[in-house]
Amino acid sequence: MIPFTTYGQEVTLPSVNSGGTNFLDGVAGPGLLFEETIEYYHGNRFTDPHGEKIPGDNSVKSWLSLTHLAYLTKWKILGGYYGVEALLPAVRVDLDTDLGVRGHQGGLGDLILSPFIIQWVDHKIFNMPYFHRINFPFILPTGRYDKDSAVNIGTHLYSFNPYYAFTLFITPKLETSWRLHYLWNSKNTSPPQSFHADSIQPGQAFHLNYAWSYEILNGLRAGIAGYYLNQITADKVEDHKRDHSKEKVFAIGPGLMFSKKGFFLYLNAFYETGAENRTEGMKISLRFSKVF
């Protein structure tokens, strides 16, 4: 997840899960999950609609602490276990640009709630174990937001961000995991004053996480992981489409996963490329999980 920030007169997509889940993503079962993710992101290449670097010395740095609680019951729907989850981010953002916008902000971000998860655990594809899940999370406008601020953590809008995740064990040691998301956003009816408008609305987007890993030692996996985001509809300002406003980015990097007796530790680095209408940089992610 890259922390959401608004700055200047650009409508930006809300923060989404960008590489935050990867190895063995589709594998889960009944029980309680507690998870804490720490991420550092540094973007020092701001791009235009054609992917070209915007001139100047521009930089955004952010720290994210994301707390995640999920519970899968033993109650089954359509053959899969029903569950719910909640995620709450705490964010620190520092923005320093030659574009006339500078600032910093810290606090709680937007709360993410899902009332409906189904997890399947006992399927196979061509005799290969296949774990998969559907989830329907909503992002609520609870985060810190001020229309007079140059930088915001909260979005002041509602988002719907459903996904389908799966893990396929190609061999007992080799797996691939994917998470496919759709993102829809409501209007922000109190946009930053720099827009001189009554409402703005970020476009819709498709984004995914991908991973390949191999168990090199008992409980230790190594592999590659990354993410891709492609905005599919234009942003709007007062219901008017904003030309050349779609965002895009791709990222890839190495990762490690350690597991033992229901405890999981993930370490990943991501390097972005192909960005359009957004920052391009690198991210380090450290994630701790415990299943009860």
Secondary structure by P-SEA (a helix, b strand, c coil): ccbbbbcccccccccccccccccccccccbbbbbbbbbbbbbbcbbbccccccccccccccbbbbbbbbbbbcccccccbbbbcbbbbbbbbbbbbcccccccccccccbbbbbcbbbbbccccccccccccbbbbbbbcccccccccccccccccbbbbbbbcccccccccccbbbbbbbbbbbcccccccccccccbbbbbbbccccccccccccccbbbbcccccccccbbbbccccccccccccccccccbbbbbcccbbbbbbbbbbccccccccbbbbbbbbbbcc
